[in-house]
Each structure stands twice: as C-alpha cells, then as structure tokens.
Amino acid sequence: MGLVKRKSVRHAEREKPKPERDRDALLTALESSDAAVREVIFAALVRLNNPSALSGLVDCLHSEDAALRNEAIETFKQMGREVDPTLKSLLADPDPDLRIFAVNILSSSQHPDLESWLVKVIEQDSHVNVCATAVDLLCEVGTEAAIDSLVRLKARFAAEAYIQFAADLALKRIGEN
C-alpha cells in the first residue's frame, strides 16, 4: 500500500465516530482470532451494547464461518432489551437464514412480546424453515393466543410433515397448560 493511501486510510479511520471505530477494530480482530480472543471480543461487544455493536453482530450473522455466527447469536442472547429493534429488523430480513437466527436469539428471551412475535412469524413468513423454528419455540412458550395461528399454519403447510408434527405438539402442550 502506498504512503498516500495509508495516510488516507488512517485519516478515514480517525474521522469515524469512536463507537464505530471500536466496533470495526473488534470485528476485524474477530476474523483472525482464536476462540479465547473471540470470547473476549464478544464480551466487549456485550459491554458496548450500542447500535454500533449490534450492527457488528448482525455483520457476524452474515459470515460464512458457522462458529462466528453461533458466537454472535449467543452474544445477542446476553444483551438486554436494546436488541429489540435489531431483532424486529432481522425477523423481517429478506434472508431466511437471518430470520431463523433471529428466532434462535429469541429462544432465550423472556420478552413480554415473545409469543406475539412468534405468532407474527408463523402468520406471515413464507419460508417453511423459519416457520418451523418459530413453532419449535412456540412449543415451549405458546399460550391459547397462538392456537388459531398454529391451525392456520398447518393448513398453509399441509404437505410439510414436520410442520404438522411440530404444530400438533405445540397445540397439545398449549392444551395441557
């Protein structure tokens, strides 16, 4: 890299707001770090817990590195309600994998709107695997409020054996409670 280019890169880095520089530095380190260093970096992102850190974690969800994606999911689970807008955005993302990751993040949530978010997923999402992931979680947290949506999901995915099984299980568990 030429001297002029290095100076302009350094200048551009100095021009970024500090939280964004911190996030960028942490994300760069994640790409080339071993597990112990990654653990420390993810802990730092939890402490930052700001829009810049959340954006960095979303970037990790796009990675081809499965371990990095899983660590990002676990890091999201450690954060508080600050992640709500990010999760809502992920639940509406065009990429079904990101929507599945969002449901996986919700699995550890005690969020008061958890069930309504999952019902919205099974009502509106067209991807069978996203709906299946949401139904799996509804098996644990679903109430009578989810019954009609589960019945409609079964009708919508009538040819999908797993949806039939999971929705029946959720309905059975809801009926037992």
Residue, then its C-alpha position, 0 to 999 in steps of 0.5 A: m500500500g502506498l504512503v498516500k493511501r495509508k495516510s488516507v486510510r488512517h485519516a478515514e479511520r480517525e474521522k469515524p465516530k469512536p463507537e464505530r471505530d471500536r466496533d470495526a477494530l473488534l470485528t476485524a480482530l474477530e476474523s483472525s482470532d482464536a476462540a479465547v480472543r473471540e470470547v473476549i471480543f464478544a464480551a466487549l461487544v456485550r459491554l458496548n451494547n450500542p447500535s454500533a455493536l449490534s450492527g457488528l453482530v448482525d455483520c457476524l450473522h452474515s459470515e460464512d464461518a458457522a462458529l462466528r455466527n453461533e458466537a454472535i447469536e449467543t452474544f445477542k442472547q446476553m444483551g438486554r432489551e436494546v436488541d429489540p429493534t435489531l431483532k424486529s429488523l432481522l425477523a423481517d430480513p429478506d434472508p431466511d437464514l437471518r430470520i431463523f437466527a433471529v428466532n434462535i436469539l429469541s429462544s432465550s428471551q423472556h420478552p413480554d412480546l415473545e409469543s406475539w412475535l412468534v405468532k407474527v412469524i408463523e402468520q406471515d413468513s413464507h419460508v417453511n424453515v423459519c416457520a418451523t423454528a418459530v413453532d419449535l419455540l412456540c412449543e415451549v412458550g405458546t399460550e391459547a393466543a397462538i392456537d388459531s395461528l398454529v391451525r392456520l399454519k398447518a393448513r398453509f403447510a399441509a404437505e410439510a410433515y414436520i410442520q404438522f408434527a411440530a404444530d400438533l405438539a405445540l397445540k397439545r402442550i398449549g392444551e395441557n397448560 
